[in-house]
């Protein structure tokens, strides 16, 4: 007799989305998690009609403003190269812009306490610009401040969670 596992019996799966990486899934028992997002930006996008979603974890706003780091080697490090690639990969899975729930977190002012470089703010502005160019609305945003955040996305439900150390968890 063959043992079949239904979704109700399936064990949940948690997948980390590291800095300068993206992950897309259609596995309903999978939860994607980007830990300790500081000045970078975490973007969670989910299409509930087809049950596909992903997380993008970027570090810097503009690949043309760096020295020694190539967007070709790290395409998901920079908002200008990562956001369009992430959205294109979601489209290839069958998602549609009007069905996409978008959540962004991060953009904190952690290392640059005097605001000299404003990397967090520049990251937020860059991500917002590229999402807007693809006609995607941000459904929920938790950016700025001085604390890092953890972003998760449950693929089955489309629920995103934002955890901030010492402040608890918010589900959106």
BELFENVEN-V764984 format. One record per backbone hydrogen bond with DSSP energy under -0.5 kcal/mol. NH is the residue of the N-H (numbers start at 0). CO is the residue of the C=O. If there is no record, write none. Layout:
# BELFENVEN-V764984
nh = [NH	NH]
co = [CO	CO]
This chain:
# BELFENVEN-V764984
nh = [3	5	8	9	12	14	16	17	19	20	20	22	24	27	29	30	31	32	33	34	36	37	40	41	42	43	44	45	46	47	47	50	51	52	53	54	55	56	57	57	58	59	64	65	69	72	73	76	78	79	80	81	82	84	85	86	87	88	89	90	91	92	92	93	94	98	99	99	100	101	101	102	103	104	105	106	107	108	109	112	114	121	122	123	124	125	126	127	128	129	130	131	132	133	133	134	135	138	138	139	141	143	148	149	150	151	152	153	154	154	155	157	160	161	162	163	164	166	167	169	171]
co = [1	3	5	5	28	30	32	15	56	17	56	54	52	25	26	12	152	14	150	32	148	35	57	104	55	102	53	100	51	45	98	46	46	24	44	22	42	20	40	55	76	76	61	62	67	69	69	73	59	60	77	77	78	80	81	82	83	84	85	86	87	88	89	90	89	95	95	96	45	99	136	43	139	41	141	39	37	144	107	110	111	117	118	119	120	121	122	123	124	125	126	127	128	129	130	131	130	101	136	101	103	105	36	162	33	160	31	158	29	152	27	153	151	169	149	167	147	163	163	161	159]
